[in-house]
Amino acid sequence: FTKAELAKRDSFKGDPVASKEPPVKLTGMALKCWNELVVSLDRAGVLAQTDTMSLLAVCESFAEGQRAYRAMQKRIPEEQRAQFFSQWLKALECFRKFAVEHGLTPSSRTRVQA
C-alpha cells in the first residue's frame, strides 16, 4: 500500500466486521471464496459489517458458477450445456459487479475510497 492508501484505510469510518467467520455454514467453493475475499477486503480496509449479505451472496453465486462450469465439461445434451453456460455467465457477472464495487479489480482499485 502507498501512504495515501494506508491513510484512506486508517480513516475508514464504517462498521468493521465483527467476525470474519461466515454468517451461515458455507461449504466447498463458497467457503473458499468467503475466506479469500474476507482476507483481501479486510486488508484493503473496505469490508464492513453491512457487507455480510452481499459477500454471502457473491460466495454462493461463485460456487454455483463453479458447479455450472464443471457440469459443462461433461458429456451432456447441448440444451443442458446451454443452461449451464447461462448459469455460469450469471455467476461471473455477479462476481464481477461485486469485485468492481469493492475494489478487487485493477481499474476499480483507483476508484474505491475506504
C-alpha positions as CSV (number, residue, x, y, z in Angstrom):
1,F,0.0,0.0,0.0
2,T,1.1,3.6,-0.6
3,K,1.0,6.1,2.2
4,A,-2.2,7.6,0.7
5,E,-3.9,4.2,0.5
6,L,-2.9,3.5,4.1
7,A,-4.3,6.8,5.2
8,K,-7.6,6.1,3.5
9,R,-7.8,2.7,5.0
10,D,-7.0,4.0,8.5
11,S,-9.6,6.7,8.2
12,F,-12.4,4.2,7.4
13,K,-15.4,5.1,9.5
14,G,-17.6,2.1,8.6
15,D,-18.6,-0.7,10.9
16,P,-15.7,-3.1,11.0
17,V,-16.6,-6.7,10.5
18,A,-17.2,-8.2,14.0
19,S,-16.2,-11.7,12.9
20,K,-14.6,-12.9,9.7
21,E,-16.5,-16.2,10.1
22,P,-19.2,-16.8,7.5
23,P,-22.7,-16.0,8.9
24,V,-24.0,-19.4,7.9
25,K,-22.4,-22.7,7.4
26,L,-20.8,-22.4,3.9
27,T,-19.0,-25.4,2.4
28,G,-16.8,-26.2,-0.6
29,M,-16.2,-23.4,-3.1
30,A,-18.5,-20.9,-1.3
31,L,-16.5,-21.2,1.9
32,K,-13.2,-21.0,0.0
33,C,-14.4,-17.9,-1.8
34,W,-15.6,-16.3,1.6
35,N,-12.2,-17.0,3.2
36,E,-10.2,-15.5,0.3
37,L,-12.4,-12.4,-0.1
38,V,-12.6,-11.6,3.6
39,V,-8.8,-11.5,3.9
40,S,-8.4,-9.4,0.8
41,L,-11.2,-7.0,1.6
42,D,-10.1,-6.6,5.2
43,R,-6.6,-5.9,4.2
44,A,-7.8,-3.2,1.8
45,G,-9.9,-1.7,4.6
46,V,-13.1,-1.8,2.6
47,L,-15.0,-4.5,4.5
48,A,-17.8,-3.5,6.8
49,Q,-20.3,-5.5,8.8
50,T,-23.0,-4.2,6.4
51,D,-21.3,-6.1,3.6
52,T,-22.0,-9.5,5.1
53,M,-25.1,-10.3,3.0
54,S,-23.6,-9.2,-0.3
55,L,-20.4,-11.1,0.5
56,L,-22.5,-14.2,1.3
57,A,-24.5,-13.8,-2.0
58,V,-21.4,-13.5,-4.1
59,C,-19.8,-16.5,-2.5
60,E,-22.8,-18.6,-3.1
61,S,-23.0,-17.3,-6.7
62,F,-19.3,-18.1,-7.2
63,A,-19.9,-21.7,-6.0
64,E,-22.9,-22.1,-8.3
65,G,-20.9,-20.8,-11.2
66,Q,-18.2,-23.3,-10.4
67,R,-20.7,-26.1,-10.4
68,A,-22.2,-25.0,-13.7
69,Y,-18.7,-24.8,-15.2
70,R,-17.9,-28.3,-14.1
71,A,-21.2,-29.6,-15.5
72,M,-20.5,-28.0,-18.9
73,Q,-17.3,-30.1,-19.1
74,K,-19.3,-33.3,-19.0
75,R,-20.8,-35.1,-22.0
76,I,-24.4,-33.7,-21.8
77,P,-27.0,-32.7,-24.4
78,E,-26.4,-29.3,-26.0
79,E,-29.5,-27.7,-24.5
80,Q,-28.3,-28.7,-21.0
81,R,-24.9,-27.3,-21.8
82,A,-26.6,-24.0,-22.8
83,Q,-28.5,-23.9,-19.5
84,F,-25.3,-24.4,-17.5
85,F,-23.5,-21.8,-19.6
86,S,-26.2,-19.3,-18.8
87,Q,-25.9,-20.1,-15.1
88,W,-22.1,-19.7,-15.3
89,L,-22.4,-16.3,-17.1
90,K,-24.8,-15.0,-14.5
91,A,-22.4,-16.1,-11.7
92,L,-19.5,-14.4,-13.4
93,E,-21.5,-11.2,-13.8
94,C,-22.5,-11.2,-10.1
95,F,-18.9,-11.7,-9.1
96,R,-17.6,-9.0,-11.5
97,K,-20.1,-6.5,-10.1
98,F,-19.1,-7.3,-6.5
99,A,-15.4,-7.1,-7.4
100,V,-15.8,-3.7,-9.0
101,E,-17.9,-2.4,-6.1
102,H,-15.2,-3.5,-3.6
103,G,-12.1,-2.5,-5.5
104,L,-11.0,-6.0,-6.4
105,T,-10.1,-5.3,-10.0
106,P,-7.0,-3.2,-11.0
107,S,-9.2,-0.5,-12.6
108,S,-11.7,-0.3,-9.8
109,R,-9.0,0.0,-7.1
110,T,-8.3,3.5,-8.2
111,R,-11.9,4.5,-7.7
112,V,-12.7,2.8,-4.3
113,Q,-12.3,5.1,-1.3
114,A,-12.3,3.3,2.0
